[in-house]
Amino acid sequence: MNASLAAMQLMLATKEAGLDSCPMGGFDSEKLIEAFRIPERYIPVMLVSVGKAAKPAYPSSRFEVEAAAVWNSF
Ligand SMILES: Cc1cc2nc3c(=O)[nH]c(=O)nc-3n(C[C@H](O)[C@H](O)[C@H](O)COP(=O)(O)O)c2cc1C
């Protein structure tokens, strides 16, 4: 949960700084640890690429807030 919140904050800050980002959960953890010489105390759970988008993102959609949030109780 902490990593997810930190990643979201990083992505928002990235956008604010005029850059783009993409979260990734599909990666080879062992190869990542080896390539970046990640110390044992860290457990990679998510990657976030940061940079300038090569082209605009494809159109996407989101649920309306009423469909995704519950106010007070069900
Ligand atoms: C938790 C999470 C994990 C993701 N993992 C990957 C990934 O492994 N590889 C990848 O190319 N994109 C990954 N994405 C990015 C999505 O494929 C997609 O590009 C992004 O969510 C924006 O598209 P959307 O507006 O349709 O959600 C991931 C996104 C999320 C939220």
The ligand as an SDF file (V2000), in Angstrom:
LIG
                    3D

 31 33  0  0  0  0  0  0  0  0999 V2000
   -0.6420   -1.2350  -11.2490 C   0  0  0  0  0  0  0  0  0  0  0  0
   -0.3190   -1.0280  -12.7130 C   0  0  0  0  0  0  0  0  0  0  0  0
    0.5880   -1.8840  -13.3240 C   0  0  0  0  0  0  0  0  0  0  0  0
    0.9180   -1.7080  -14.6780 C   0  0  0  0  0  0  0  0  0  0  0  0
    1.8280   -2.5340  -15.2540 N   0  0  0  0  0  0  0  0  0  0  0  0
    2.2110   -2.3290  -16.5360 C   0  0  0  0  0  0  0  0  0  0  0  0
    3.1970   -3.1730  -17.1490 C   0  0  0  0  0  0  0  0  0  0  0  0
    3.7100   -4.1020  -16.5410 O   0  0  0  0  0  0  0  0  0  0  0  0
    3.5760   -2.8850  -18.4190 N   0  0  0  0  0  0  0  0  0  0  0  0
    3.0340   -1.8390  -19.1180 C   0  0  0  0  0  0  0  0  0  0  0  0
    3.4220   -1.6260  -20.2690 O   0  0  0  0  0  0  0  0  0  0  0  0
    2.0870   -1.0330  -18.5750 N   0  0  0  0  0  0  0  0  0  0  0  0
    1.6560   -1.2570  -17.3070 C   0  0  0  0  0  0  0  0  0  0  0  0
    0.7040   -0.4370  -16.7400 N   0  0  0  0  0  0  0  0  0  0  0  0
    0.2120    0.7290  -17.5100 C   0  0  0  0  0  0  0  0  0  0  0  0
   -1.1030    0.4430  -18.2070 C   0  0  0  0  0  0  0  0  0  0  0  0
   -0.9170   -0.5520  -19.1660 O   0  0  0  0  0  0  0  0  0  0  0  0
   -1.6420    1.7010  -18.9150 C   0  0  0  0  0  0  0  0  0  0  0  0
   -0.7280    2.1370  -19.8480 O   0  0  0  0  0  0  0  0  0  0  0  0
   -1.9380    2.7880  -17.9550 C   0  0  0  0  0  0  0  0  0  0  0  0
   -2.6540    2.3070  -16.8400 O   0  0  0  0  0  0  0  0  0  0  0  0
   -2.7480    3.9240  -18.6400 C   0  0  0  0  0  0  0  0  0  0  0  0
   -3.8170    3.3770  -19.3690 O   0  0  0  0  0  0  0  0  0  0  0  0
   -5.3330    3.4870  -18.9050 P   0  0  0  0  0  0  0  0  0  0  0  0
   -5.6890    4.9350  -18.9250 O   0  0  0  0  0  0  0  0  0  0  0  0
   -6.0810    2.6750  -19.9060 O   0  0  0  0  0  0  0  0  0  0  0  0
   -5.4060    2.8990  -17.5090 O   0  0  0  0  0  0  0  0  0  0  0  0
    0.3290   -0.6370  -15.4160 C   0  0  0  0  0  0  0  0  0  0  0  0
   -0.5910    0.1880  -14.7910 C   0  0  0  0  0  0  0  0  0  0  0  0
   -0.9250    0.0170  -13.4610 C   0  0  0  0  0  0  0  0  0  0  0  0
   -1.9200    0.9470  -12.8080 C   0  0  0  0  0  0  0  0  0  0  0  0
  1  2  1  0
  2  3  1  0
  2 30  2  0
  3  4  2  0
  4  5  1  0
  4 28  1  0
  5  6  2  0
  6  7  1  0
  6 13  1  0
  7  8  2  0
  7  9  1  0
  9 10  1  0
 10 11  2  0
 10 12  1  0
 12 13  2  0
 13 14  1  0
 14 15  1  0
 14 28  1  0
 15 16  1  0
 16 17  1  0
 16 18  1  0
 18 19  1  0
 18 20  1  0
 20 21  1  0
 20 22  1  0
 22 23  1  0
 23 24  1  0
 24 25  2  0
 24 26  1  0
 24 27  1  0
 28 29  2  0
 29 30  1  0
 30 31  1  0
M  END
$$$$
